[in-house]
Amino acid sequence: MNEKRGKNKTGQVWIETVIYTLIAFVMIGLVLGYARPKIAEMQDEAIIQRSTEMMKEIDLTILDMGGAGNQRIREITIKKGELKLDCVNNKIIFELESKKMHSEPGRNISDGSIIVLTQKRTGYNLVTLTLDYSSQYNLKFNGEKILKVIGTASNPYRLSILNEGEDSNGKIVMNMSLS
């Protein structure tokens, strides 16, 4: 009869161990379910901050270019999102799909010369940073009026900007290329 009680206690210990392990897994799952989206939001915010700094550096490079024939090379890193060199409309645009609401949705906010726009989409927010040069510069990519999209990469891009002087409309031609 004593043997039977010993086997029941051993079985009870195993059942308790399994139940405690399941409870621990559920608790870990709940913590991760809450923490993971917050971590993703913080990562997106850091990417937006770095991208804003990158856009400010590009803007400063263009504004401080000097006379015709001057050329500058700027290293740019894109870990998430896209950089669009919209030479057709003379704009430089950075777009990022983010879980983070960066600014008030649907409203343009100025951050220096950068226009920040957050648009609410299903399941995410589209954050757009725009530099508009349409009033004073004529942007080109490899000598053409095209839209060049630069995506994510593990290594930095080398963006070359060359001042080609004024065009017939009096705008300064900035010819960009990747090297």
Secondary structure, 3 states (H helix, E strand, C coil): CHHHHHHHHHHHHHHHHHHHHHHHHHHHHHHHHHHHHHHHHHHHHHHHHHHHHHHHHHHHHHHCCCCCCCEEEEEECCCCCEEEEECCCCEEEEEEEECCCCCCECCCEEECCEEEEEEEECCEEEEEEEEECCCCEEEEECCECCEEEECCCCCCEEEEEEEEEECCCCCEEEEEEEC
